Amino acid sequence: MLSPTLFPLFCALFLCLPVAVIFTVQRELTGVASPEFGFRSLSVFSLYARNVPDASSPPLRTPPPIPKDDESLLRLASRVNPNHPPGSTRKVAFMYITTTPLPFAPLWEMFFNGSSSKGLYNVYIHADPTRDYDPVFSGVFSDRVIHSKRSERYTPTLAAAARRLMAHALLDDPQNYIFALFSPSCVPIRSFDFTYKTLVSSRKSFIEILKDEPWQLERWAARGDDAMLPEVKLEDFRIGSQFWALTRRHARMVARDRRIWEKFNKTCVREDTCYPEENYFPTLMNMRDPRGCVPATLTHVDWTVNDGGHPRMYEAEEVVPELIVRLRKTRPRYGEDGINGSDWSVSKRSDPFLFARKFSPESLEPLLGMAKSVLFNDSACGA
């Protein structure tokens, strides 16, 4: 029989034993440091707490889905930070507008695989949903198609597709610094590293901005004699290649624009002079920030041949190393008015062509054959 003085002590030990067991088990299972006691244990609720966010930490935010309607999409994109995050890697957004499978996808795949570092670029595709795509987009182009809409010539839909691509790229990655636009017939004619360095080292956009071109009046009046007034006067209207490379600041400027776009988004009454994709972007940049642009495109095209509004197309038998060298050595055409032609920094510039068009689908084989030795060899044949 226990002594009356020991009985309370025995009861206390008996009651504390389960708590001690739970305490020990929790110490082994939770592995969490206790700020109060200085050793690895917590309360009996620690196992549950592993799967419950800490109330003291800000909740994880899931980014909202990118809107499918253009108005909401562009409004959201217009709110992004126009500046590149300091200290982070600058990326190039490669944006493709297409109504067909990409015939030069294998060549572009080699181009991207030639990058000396990873995480330097993003790919975005606008593919007209009314068309068939066989073969489907694969490799670096897999799962890169944005929500797309019908796009066709002689309408504002091609320019709208480019705006849609830029808005998606702005929202997708804050590190996208340069936004470059391509067609299915475009090919790279320099290595990835050379191309990347040229683009991200520039503080200015590369976009052809030309004044007093043939048919300028007719293009300006394509929607009606006074349809562009008062926002866009004839003297403000510009023409240029639809293939450009815009800085993040200018891409956001496009997303924010409503006033000028409203004029170019009208249906044309003259289809033969309706090329909004070649007029809207040069006009907007000329009106808003001409000094922030190098008024030239870095995508070579040969307009000595004009086939129904299409430039010369290089056939397979023409695709030889000498052609690539010649394209590389050609000096871009720079804008000819005001800040463009008379600016000393432009008159002395000779920026390198990085891309070229148009190449026939049958050109893929000879292009792949010279990819390593010529296309992506920046010193090939002295070019």
PyMOL commands that set and color helices and strands:
alter all, ss='L'
color gray80, all
select helices_A, chain A and resi 7-30+46-49+70-77+105-113+139-141+157-172+192-200+216-220+234-236+248-256+259-264+271-273+276-288+290-292+316-318+321-329+344-347+361-369+371-375+380-382
alter helices_A, ss='H'
color red, helices_A
select strands_A, chain A and resi 91-98+121-127+176-182+187-188+205-206+245-247+293-294+299-300+355-356
alter strands_A, ss='S'
color yellow, strands_A
deselect
rebuild
show_as cartoon
